[in-house]
């Protein structure tokens, strides 16, 4: 495109050896775009050699036949933009756009726009709702999504249209929405154009630029529908009155769009508001379709232009009326194939039995589950099996559950469950009566009187109940014990081994009597009666009888000092007084010792006074006897200092301990101040200074254009999977939002014009700062910039910062969040798109530190029994002054 190439680039190719140069382009649409916008303002660098030659009247040839759009579309830009433009015959007699009365129409309105606070862009909610509902209506007419494009003149409007489209068509087709600048060089069958600008001030921005208007009005082939405030546009520009005149000639300008039902053309509606499209739910009218389908049912949709033959999209949801051979109804809807009939019916089988199964089942393949009797192989018991089973299959499925009943060697039957594959056990558990040698009889199991080793010879004796073996007799009988008492004992039990538990009174060696069991030896008894002996001291013993006699009486004695003391009987009488001493020393202080101790000449009472110490303090606390020495000494040791230490700790705070304590222990006291250290995530540490800085548990500060991280700061952020929003006319990022951008920040200047007419001082693809260095050089100088400087507006707080200053902040920082340079702001920079790669890298580094610190700080949850153990581990204090703060320094790297 020759009209887009800088003039100097073509001039350098015109050397003396060049013989022929052909330039092809259209200066009415595209212009050169220098990197420095000031070159356009002062030196006209945005004028190409192509345009200069045309304007200077050099001989040129114009391609004046267009093959794209309808003639009425071309009339909007002829002669408003082009002086001459012919229409090829292929642009005539094209089919009309379905569902609307016009192929070209401008919907005029006066709904005001909204200015986006976070940027200098604009949006108009009325137009966004209208164009999306209208695009949905066109899709209902049968047009494909790729045949319709929605254009907007501002990026903010494009985002608003995308949001409305995602709400109205959440699972709908991928309808393209683009800005006019991004759509240069492209075309489509139907174009819906949103002009956005509508305000009381009459500001129309770059809608007064002839190039952009030309591009916007020349993208459509068959249908062009525009929505905007034509009254305001016509008053504030030179090109729009010409466009308005052409629209009126074609009767294509009004406050409402006229639509009609394709199937019932007489049904017409005037669409003024977006909600009016809802009165046509399927794109036709409110009538029911009622077309008889191939299945014989009527269509239950409202009138719909799409799929008039009901061959592609329509699915009949009426209940199926077909039946099976037994007249059972089909359970599915009409549009689905009938499944095999599942109704339960009785089938006659070849065996003669009947079975219930699905109607569609084949009796030849059904198994009879009727139970029939049969004789089990092996054991010969009678059982039941399914009719279709063989005896072997039945035996494998269900074993015999009856009793064995085979006769054992003792002639008793086996009482175990049938076990035809295993031999019967050799012991019998049947209860029999046995006669013992003592003459008593007892009931016991057969195996106890019928040993396996002599089964056959003893069989008759068992049956006759004869005495066999040395089985002890358990019958209770009365026997006289050696002590003379009579007791009930077992017949076979010897009296020598029986303990007599008869209660008797026995006389102990001390003379006291004690009631106890008859069989209890005297040596095991303890006398618990009170002792009645008189002690040598004359007192009576107050212990129990079996304890050693000692006197426990408490005596009183008056000492020479006048105090009365108490002491136990039997101790030495030369006791000392344990009362506080009441004597006064020569220094005037009261003696601090006990009365029974000799008063010390040195008074230990602590005395405080002011004098010079080696540590530099003057508050002294010494014993009284050293006071004179301390007053006459030039300097005293530190251990007598009473003042607070106050030495600077490694954390920056002062030591809160006593000076003498720090000197005595050789280490400073723990810091008792709050930490308040700024963590890498910009939050302040809430722990005490002497404790480790734990992982931050405040809400995470990271956010992107799609939302905010909903985790706490100490946890790794959840990655955003949506599409990255960083883009400009030159390049756009194609990666997800959470990953590193594939697009580097564009260094070209912004091509937009400010309200004053000067070029924007921002960068391409970024928000335009509300600052003009040419109109207000003092404001630019206050921000550290000049006339040629570039500025960036921070999306987090709205402040404008000189670009090089922000670049240096991000270059010198890789692990801490960057804050706004304004001292009164200090807002963290998170969402400014120009520095998104650096911001992402900073948060990736912080996230890695979070994972490492969380792994080091949190115990293994499989070994953790209570959360209290973790709190104790986290709240460890560090006593050493050199390591009293920030031991885990990896968190701050």
C-alpha positions, 0 to 999 in steps of 0.5 A, a space after each residue: 500500500 503506497 499511501 501507507 509508506 513513509 515518503 522518505 522510504 520511497 525517495 531513497 529508492 529513487 536513485 539515478 539508476 531507477 528507470 520506472 516506479 509504480 505506486 498503487 494505493 488509496 490515500 483516502 483510507 490509510 496513512 503512514 504511522 511514524 513512531 514519533 507523533 511529533 513528526 506528524 504535527 510539525 513535519 507532516 510525516 503522515 503524508 506519503 509521497 503517493 498523497 503528495 504527488 496526487 495533491 500536487 496534480 501529478 499525472 495519475 490513474 484512478 481505478 474507479 470501478 468498485 466490485 464490493 458493495 451495493 451502489 447505495 452503499 457507495 453513494 455514501 462516500 461519493 462525493 463525500 470522500 471520492 469525487 468519482 467512483 463507478 459500480 460494477 454490474 455485479 453489485 446490482 440486483 443482489 438479494 435483499 437482506 432477509 427480515 428487514 425492509 432496508 439493505 441500508 439503514 441508519 438508526 438515529 437516537 439520542 441516548 448518551 454515551 459513557 466515558 470509561 474511568 479506567 481509560 479515555 475510551 467510550 461506550 454506549 450501552 444502548 447501542 451495544 444492546 441494540 446491535 447484539 439483539 439485531 445480530 441475533 435476529 439476523 442469525 435467526 433469518 438463516 445467516 451464518 456467523 461468519 457472514 455478519 460482523 459488528 464494528 465499533 469506533 472505540 475499543 471500550 464499546 467493543 468490550 461492552 458488546 462482547 460482554 452483552 454478546 456473552 450474556 445474550 448468546 452464551 453458547 452461541 456462534 463465534 460472532 466477530 466484534 472488532 474496531 474499525 481500525 482493526 478491520 481495515 482491508 477486510 469486508 463482509 456480507 453484513 456489517 452492523 456499525 456502532 458509532 458510540 458518540 452521543 453527548 451534550 457537548 457535541 464531542 465526536 472525537 475521530 468520527 470527524 476524520 475522513 479516513 476512518 469514516 471512509 473505512 467504516 462505511 465501505 466494509 459491507 457488501 450486501 447489508 449495512 446497518 448503522 446506529 448513532 446520533 446523526 443529529 450531533 454528528 451532522 452538526 460537528 463535522 463536515 463529512 457527516 452532513 453529506 452522508 446524511 443527505 445520501 441516507 435521506 435520498 435512499 429513505 434510510 434514516 430514521 429513529 426505528 428499524 423496520 423489520 418484517 416476518 419472512 414467512 408472513 410479510 404483512 407482519 411488520 414491526 418498528 424496532 426502537 429499543 433492543 427489547 423489541 426484538 424479543 417479541 420475535 422469539 424465533 426471528 419470525 413473528 408471534 404466530 405458531 409455525 404449525 407446519 405438518 412434519 413428515 412424522 405427522 405432528 405439527 411444528 410447536 415453534 413460533 414462526 421461524 425463517 430458518 429451516 422452513 422444510 424442517 430438515 436440519 434443525 427441528 427435532 419433534 418432541 411429541 411423544 411417539 405414538 407407535 406400538 409394538 406387536 403386542 400394542 405396547 406404546 413407545 416410551 421415546 419422543 417422535 424424533 428418536 428411533 423406537 427402542 426394543 419394547 421393555 414391557 414385562 410379559 409372560 413367555 412360554 418356554 420349550 420346557 413348558 414353564 413360563 417366565 416374565 421378560 421384556 416383550 422384545 425377548 426371544 423365548 428361544 434364548 431365555 433361561 427357565 428359572 423355575 426351581 425343580 427337584 433333583 438328587 444331588 450327586 455324591 451325597 444322595 440328598 434331595 435338592 432344587 435347581 433351576 430348570 435350565 441347569 445341569 446337575 453339575 452346574 447346580 452343585 457348583 452354584 449351591 452346595 448341599 445344606 442338609 445334615 450328614 447323618 452318617 453313623 459314626 463308630 459309636 453308632 451315633 449319626 454325624 450332626 455336621 453339614 453334608 460333606 460328601 467330599 470329606 470323611 466324617 470326624 472321629 469324635 462324637 459330641 452326643 451327650 451320654 450318661 457315665 457312671 463313676 467309681 464313686 457311684 455318681 453319674 455325670 453327663 458328658 460328650 460321647 468322645 470323653 467315654 469312647 476313646 478313638 483307640 478302642 472304639 469297637 471293644 468298648 461300644 457295648 459298655 458305653 451303651 450300658 453306661 459302665 464306668 470307663 476311665 479316671 474322669 473326676 467327679 464334679 458332684 458337690 458333697 459335704 466334707 469335714 476340713 482339718 480345722 473341723 469346719 464342714 464345707 460343700 466341695 467336689 466329690 473328687 477334690 481332697 480336703 487338704 487343698 481346700 481353704 476354709 473361708 469361715 470367719 473366726 476371731 484370732 488373738 494377735 501377738 500384741 494381745 489385740 483380737 482380729 476377725 479374719 478367715 480361718 485359713 489365714 496365717 497369723 504372720 500375714 495379719 496386721 494390727 490396726 488398733 490404736 497403740 496404748 503404750 507410754 513413751 519415755 518422754 511421758 506422752 502416750 503413743 498416737 500411732 496404730 499398733 503395728 507402726 514404730 512408736 514415735 512421739 508426734 506432740 508439738 511443744 512451745 518454748 520461749 526464747 531469750 529474744 522474747 519470741 515463742 517457737 514451736 518444735 516437735 517432741 524428741 528433737 533437740 531443745 537448742 532451737 533457733 528463732 525463725 522470726 524476722 530480725 527486728 534490730 536496726 543497723 547503724 546505717 538505719 536500715 532494718 536487718 534482713 536476716 532471721 532473729 536466730 542469725 547473727 546480724 551482718 555488718 554489711 547491709 544488703 538493702 538496695 539503694 538507688 542514686 545517680 552517678 556515672 557508670 561504665 555503660 554511660 547511664 547514671 541510674 545506680 542500684 547497689 547494696 547499702 554497704 557499697 554506697 560510699 564506695 560507689 559515690 566516691 568512684 568515678 565509674 561503676 561496673 555495668 552490673 549496678 546499672 538500673 536503666 533500660 538498655 536501649 541498645 539498637 537491635 538488628 531489627 532496628 528497634 531498641 533493647 527493652 531489657 535492663 542494662 545490668 541484665 544484658 551485661 550479666 547474660 551477654 545478650 540483649 532481651 527479646 524485642 517486644 515491638 510489633 514487626 510491621 515489616 513490609 512483606 514482598 506481597 506489600 502487606 505488613 507482618 502482624 507478628 511480634 518482632 522477635 518471632 519469624 515472619 510467617 506466610 501472609 494470610 491476608 487476601 491476595 493483592 494480585 488481580 488481572 483484567 478478568 478478576 481478582 485472586 480469591 486465595 489468601 496471600 500465603 498460598 500460590 495464586 490460581 492461574 487465570 485461563 482466559 485470553 490475554 487482553 494485551 494488544 495493539 494494531 501491530 500485535 496481540 498476545 495469543 497466550 492465556 492470561 496467566 502465562 508470559 505475554 508473547 507480545 512485547 510492549 509496543 514502543 510506537 507512539 499512540 496515533 490518537 488525537 486529544 481533544 486539543 488536536 495534539 497527538 496523544 503522549 502515550 504509547 500504542 495499545 495503552 490507555 491515553 493519559 489525560 495530559 498534553 505536554 504541548 498545551 501544559 508543559 509545566 504539568 509535564 515538567 512536574 512529572 519529570 518529562 518534556 515535550 517529547 516524553 512519553 507518559 503511562 497512566 497507571 490503571 490501578 490508581 489513575 496517576 500519570 507517570 513518565 515512562 522512563 521512571 516506571 521502566 527503571 522501577 521495574 528494571 531494578 525490582 524483580 521480587 517485590 511489588 512496584 508501587 505508584 511513585 506518587 508519595 501520597 498514593 503508594 498503590 501497588 501496580 498490578 493491572 497496568 498492561 504495558 508492564 504486564 510481563 514484568 508484573 507477571 515475573 514479579 508475582 511468579 518469583 513471589 509465588 515460588 517464595 510462597 511455595 518454599 516458605 509454606 513448605 518450610 513453615 507448615 508441618 507435614 499434615 500426615 504427622 500433625 496431630 493438633 494445630 496447636 503443635 503448629 502454632 507452637 512451632 511458628 511462635 518460637 522466639 529467638 533469644 540470640 540478638 544476632 539471630 533475633 529477626 527474620 531467620 527465614 531470609 529466603 522469604 525476602 530474596 
